[in-house]
Amino acid sequence: MARQRGVDRRDGVLAFVIAALAIIHTRIVTKLRNALDEHEREKRRLQSILRVRDAPRAHGDGLFEPIGVARSSFSRRNGTPRQGGALVPLARCEIKLEAKLPRALLEGLEEYSHAWVIYVFHANTNLTGTRAGGAAKGKVSVPRLDGGRVGALATRTPHRPVPVGLSVGTVERVDTERGVVVLGGMDLVDGTPVLDIKPYVPFCDSIEGAKAPNWVGREALGKDEPLKIERVDFAERASAPLSSSFVRSSSAKALYSGVDAFKSFVKEVLSYDIRSIRERNAPPEKRKFDTYRVILCDVEVEYTITDRVVEVIGATAIPHEVFDDFERAKAEIEAREALGELPKRRAAK
């Protein structure tokens, strides 16, 4: 009897060890997949920056060469709102002028409360096709119409025949000496090439009596708003990871005064359902994920959604170099090409 109990105890321990190893294996595989996905996204980002930089040379003019690059709260396309100022006023964007440009360009901008920014949607997955004259989408799915399709030029979609964006933000700070302007409420992705900055002039930029479709306004659809989130909570176990991730993120520390300000920004982003239309509308048993992630200021925030309630359950800092100018991005790509990590580019004709 005693021998049998010993065998049962040994089998129980063995089963426990096997189960623990299975869990560890799953976590390792998940981390490896996430690392590979991150590498692929970074590769596409670098290639997009280089295409934007080299495109004017290929066409024989420099009319649209960017004046600078944006350092943004939004590290990736996922989670970036279409209208930052209205939806996420705590979003921050730092634009640094190219070294060759005179810093005096920014003098006087601090006298305005808001400014327009014109930029390139460099993170578009179809950027190569549209630049080469490829077919652009006629209609796009609108998240606030729960997938309803509208003509691309009747929306703010990044996927346009000419991938140029226009956003307005609050002028938070102008550092003429460094050639830097910090804007609030901006919906630019980190690394965005900036084409121009213009002051917002209320008497002519705000049009009295202007109208728009009902689905465009803030909370225009009321309780039927498909992106509406009732509440955003932070789990107790997420407190320490969020704090440590903030400390490790140079981007977060550059754009926010402390971890509480960063948490308020995270809460604003997650106050709208940023999942894909397919994932949002799928029945629970058919959803691809139990938890979701969004990368903000190089911090990967993990959360769950249940009955329109978001709970933040974790955070991890992701090392990421923000390129100060396009030449550094080009050097990085060329180095990776030399190592065989990226495919060779075709020479511009």
Buried (B, 14 or more C-beta within 10 A) or exposed (E): EEEEEEEEEEEEEEEEEEEEEEEEEEEEEEEEEBEEEBEEBBBBBBBBBBBBBBBBEEEEEEEBBBBBBBBBBBBBBBBBBBBBBEBBBBBBBBBBBBEEEEBEBBEEBBEBEBBBBBBBBBBBEBBEEBBEEEEBBEEBBBBBBBBEEBEBEEBBBBBBBEBEBEBBBBBBEBBBEEBBBBBBBBBBBBBBBBBEBBBBEEEEEEEEEEEEEEBBEEEEBEEEBBBBBEEBBBBEEBBEBBBBBBEBBBBBBEBBEEBEBBBEBBBBBBBBBBBBBEBBEEEEEEBEEEEBBBBBBBBBBBBBBEEEEBBBBBBBBBEBEBBBBBEBBBEBBEEBEEEEEBEEEEEEE
